[in-house]
Amino acid sequence: MMTKHEIPLIAHIVHHFRVGGMENGMVNLISHMPEERFRHVVICLDDYTDFRARIRRSDVDFYALAKPAGRDVSWYFRLWRLLRALSPDIVHTRNLSAIEGQFVAAAAGIRARIHGEHGRDVFDLHGKNRKYNLLRKLARPFVGHYIAVSRDLEQWLIGTVGVAPQRVSQIYNGVDSALFHPREGARNIGPAGFAAEDALVIGSVGRMAEVKDYPSLVRAFIRLLEIEPAARQRARLVIIGEGIARETCLNLLRDANAEQLAWLPGERKDVPELMRNIDLFVLPSLGEGISNTILEAMSCGLPVVATRVGGNPELVENAHTGMLVPVSDPESLAQSLLKYFRNENMLHLHGQASRARIESQFSMQAMVRGYLSAYESVLPRSIAGNADN
């Protein structure tokens, strides 16, 4: 039996830790990983918020390096000093914004190093930026193993970044299907009288950042109201999240005299309950890795309409668990919304198929097993052997 301090320590290095899909995946992973297998710390190059409290472990410490904007490299030394003090057994960096941590971890003498790719942002949607890919290739010799959350990202790492296939593990995010479950009982969402029991509540959850393209969803909703006037009585739009696009979306709704048909409350902490009260989930992103919110919506028994980008087609089976639409095409999106508005039976069948797909292929247990295998594969045999005892 190992003492607590003999349990291998993983230092997760990220740019920041606040509301977001990648961070939500980390919350799920750390919360569900057996405490006797690994300890964890999270190092934020920038900062963290109270989102950290969602981790269901009390022994996870957070550190913020307050990385300056621009070319100031003083944070390299602060990270090096912190890693030397913590002496983790594994360093796990995530996404381009933290990949330079690989160089620092190597300089600090950390032998077991992993890098994860969770998706790309709006400034490099397709992973073709030469400067960014040069940095990724420079880091490649320092990374012991890679984790990609989708097959799309796995093939990009191999084909574009030049990572050897045997050095990449593709591990899907898992979803807590006990927390995210279909609605039971009466609907309860939005202000009083917002959505009747027979309403079609079209919803989305996420950062209202440019890459998520929420204005396209709002334009599609407005177009639905134009095509089908009866939709003003039954269709409602809900977007949960905060970000720069929220004001744009509110202005679009006001201009269309549809503000009273929508609810955009900003960031919320009761997402599972709100998700259960939606009927149709929509993700209009310009780019995605593997969307936690799609998985959570499917777990709640919702059909999903999503753009055909990144890992979305790996989750949404077109015409079976939802529909896939082109990027930045509000008209196509509106037509998909219209089909569900006019066909309640299809709405229910696709929702049931979504829940079944989660239960069979995207369990939390499968995700944890995948990460445990990847972590143990990079540990020195002596440490890995002790962790198994």
N, C-alpha and C positions, 0 to 999 in steps of 0.2 A: 504494500500500500504506500503510495507516494504522499509526501506532505504537500501542502498547497503550493509551496514555492518550487517544488520539483516538477509540477505540472508544466508542460511547455507553454511559453508565452508568445502570443501573436500580436505584433504591432500593426494595426491597420492604419495606413497613411492615406488621407483624403484631403482635397482642397478645403472643404468645409463640411459641417454636419448640421444640416437644417432640413426642412421639409423637402422631400424629393424622392424619386423612384429608387435611385441607387442607395440612398440612406435608409429607405424603408426596407430594402433587401438586407442591408447590414443588420438592422434591428431584428428582423426575423431570424437571420442566421445565428447571431450571437445569442439571442434569447432561447433558441431551440437546440443549440449545440450542448452536448453533455458537459457539465462543469468539470467532471473528472478527467476529461480529455485535453482541454486547452483553456488557458486563461487569455484575457484580451485587454488591450489598451487601444484607444483611438487617438491618433495624432492628426490634428487639423492644421494644415499649413496656414489657413486663415483663422477661422473661428468656428464656434459651435453655438447652438441655441438649446432651449429646453426640450427640443425634439429628442435629445439624448435620453430623457426620462422614459421613453417608450421601450427601451431595452429592459427586459424583465430579469435583470441580474444586478445586484448591488455592488459587485466587485469590479466593475469596468471603469477604469479611470480615463478621463479625457484631458488632452493637452492642446492648447492653442498657441501657435507660433507667431500669429499676427504678421504674416508674410507681407512685406511692403509691395505696393504696385510698382511696375517698371522693372528695371534691371538690377535692383538691389539684391545682392546674393548673400547678405548677412544671415539670412535664414538657413543657409546651408550649414553654417557652423552651429547654430542653435539646434538644428535637427540632429547633427552629428553628435553633439554633446548629450542630447536627450537619449539617443539610441545607445550611446556608450553607458549611460547611467542605468537605463532600463534593461539592457542586454537581452533583448527578445530572441527567441529561438527562430522565429519566422518574421519577416517583414512582408506585408501584403499591401502594395500600392494599387490605386484604382483610377483608371482613366488618364488621359493625357495630362491633366492639370496636376497630377501627383507623380508622374513617371520619373521626374528627376530625383525623387526620393530613392530610386534604385541605385544611383551613383553614390549617394550619401550613405546608404545602407552598406554598400560594398566597402566604402572607405572606413566605416565603423566596425568592420569585421563580422557583419552578419552574413552567415554563409547560405542560409535558406531564404530565398527571395522569390516572391510570386507577384505577378502583375495581372490585374483584372481589367477587362474591357466591358463596359456596361452600356455603351452607346455614345454617339457623337452629337455635338451641339450644332447650332444653326450656322456657325462660322466654318464648319467642315462636315457637312451632312453625309458626304459619300466617302470620307476618308482619303481624299486624293491630294490634300494640301502638301506640297513638296517639303516645305519647312517643317511641318509637324511630323511628316513621315521620316524625315532625316533624323529628327530627335528620337522617334520610336526605334529606328534602325541602330542608332548609336547606343541606345539602352539595351538592345537585344542581347548582347553578350553578358550583360549583368543580371538578366532575369533567368532564374532557374526554371520556372514554369509559368505558363499563362492560363488564365481562366476566361472563357468567353461565355456570355449569358445567352447567346443565340448561335444557330448554325451560320447565319449571315455574318456575324462578327468573327466566328471561327475561320470561315473561308477567307475573309479579308485579312486576318492576321497571317494566314499561310500564304495567300497569293500576293498581297501588296506589301506587307511588312517583312515578309520573308522568314517567318517563324517555322521551324521544322514541325510537321504535323504531330509527332510524338511528344512535343513539348506543350501541346495545347489540350486542355480539358474543356469540353462544352458542357456547362451545367445550367439547366433552366432554374429560374427563380421558383421557389415554392410559395404556396399560399396557405394561410391558416383557414382551412375549410370549416372549422368549428366556430371561428369568430365571424367569418364572412359566409353567411348562410342565407337561403331564401327567406323572404318575408313571411311572418306568421302574424295574422291579425290585421287590424285596420291600418290604412295608410296614415303616416304622420310625417309630413315634410313641408317646409316653408312656413310662411305666416298663415294665420288662421284663414281658412277658406281658399287657400291657394290652389290645392289640387284635390278634386273630388275622387271618390273611390274608383270611378270609371274613367279617370283621366289617363292619357298616355304621357307619362313623365319621361322626357328625354334628358339624359344627364351625362355629366362628365366630372372627373375629379383629377386635379393635378396643378402643378405650377402654371400660372398663366403667363408663361414665357413665350418668346417669339417662336421657338421651335415647335410648340404645341399647336399653334395656328387656331386658337379658339375663335377669332373673328370669322373664319370659314364656317364653323359650326353655327354661329349666330346668323350669318347670312343664309345658311341652308334652312334654319328654322323659320326665318322671315319668308323665305321662298315657299316653304311648306304652307304657311298661312295664306300666301297669294294663290297657290295652286288649289288648295282645298279650304275654302272659307269656313267650313264647319270645324276646322282645326282650332279656331279661336275659342271655341267652347270647351274642347277637350285636351288639346295639346299644351304642355307646359315644358319649359326649359329650365334646367338647374345646372349651374357650373360652380363646383366647390373648389376654391383655391384663390391664391393671391398672386399678383404679378402685374407687369407693365401692360398686358393686354386687357386687363379688367375694365379700365375706363373706356377703351375703344369699343368693347363689347356693349357696355351700358349705353354709350352714345348711339350705336347702331340700333339698339332696341328702342331708345327714345324716338329716334327719327322715324322709325316704322310704326310708332304707336303700339308697341308690343311690350313695353316695360313691365306692365302689370301681369304679363303672361310668363315672366321669367324671374328667377331668384338666383342672385349671385352674391352670396353672403360673405365671400372671402374665405380665409383659412378657417377650418373647423377641426375639432378634436373628436367628433362623433361620426367619423366617416363610415364605419361599418353599418351603423343604424341608418344613416342617410342613404347609403348605397342600396340597402334593402328596400327602400321606398321609391327607387327609380324603376322604370319598366324597360328602358332601352338605353344602353350605354354607348357613347360615341367618343372616339379618340381621333381627332383630325390632324395628327402630328405630321410635320414635315420629315421627321426622322425619328427612329426608335431603336432601342436595343431589344430588351424584353420588358414589356410594360407590366409593372406590378398592378396598376389599376385595372388593366384588362383582365388579369388573372383574378383579382378580387371581384370584379363585376361578374365574371363567369361563375365564380364560386357562389355568388348570390343568386345564380340562376337567371342571369340576364343575357339576352342576345347582345352582340357587340358589332357595331359598325365602325370600321377603322380604315385608315389609309393603308394602301398596299406598299408599305415601306419597312425596311429593317426586319425585325423579328415578328412583326404583326401577322404576316401570313403563316408563321409557325404556330400561332395561337388560335387565330380565327379561321375556321373552316368555312369558306364561302358557301352560302346557301344551306349550311347545316347548323352552325352555331352563331351565324351572323352574316355580315356582308363586308366585302373589301371594296374600297372606292379609290379613285385617283387622288393624288395630292392636290391641294389648293383648287378644288373643283366643287364649289357650293351647289351647283345644279345637280351633279351626280349624287352628292350627299343628300340633297333634298328629295330626290326620287327614291332613295333608299328609305328615308324616314317616312315618306308617303306610303310605301309598300307595307310597312309595319303598322302605320296608322289605319290602313284599310283592311288589314288581315290579322285579327287578334289571334287566330289559331296558329299562324306562323310565328307570331311573337312568343307564344307559350312553348311551341315545339322547339324552337331554336334556344330558348332559355333552358329548357330541360336538358338539351344536348350539351349546352355549355357546362352545366353543373356536373354532368356525367364525365365530361372530358377532364375536368379538374380532378375529380376523385380518382380517375384511372392514370393520369399522366403527370400531374403537377403538384404532387403532395409535398409538404414541408419535409417529411422524412427522406424523400428521394434527394432533395436539395442538400440536406445536411450530410447524407451519406457521401454525396459527390465531393463536397468540400473537405470532409474528413479524409477521404482518400487522397485528394490533391495535397493537403497539408502534410499528411504523413509521408507522401512520396518524396518530399524535399527535405525532410528531417534526416539528420545523421542516424544511422541504424540504432545506435545505442540509445538515443533519446526516444525514437519511435517505438523501440521495444519496451522501454519503461512506460510509455504512455498507454500501451495496450494492457499492461498488467494492473 
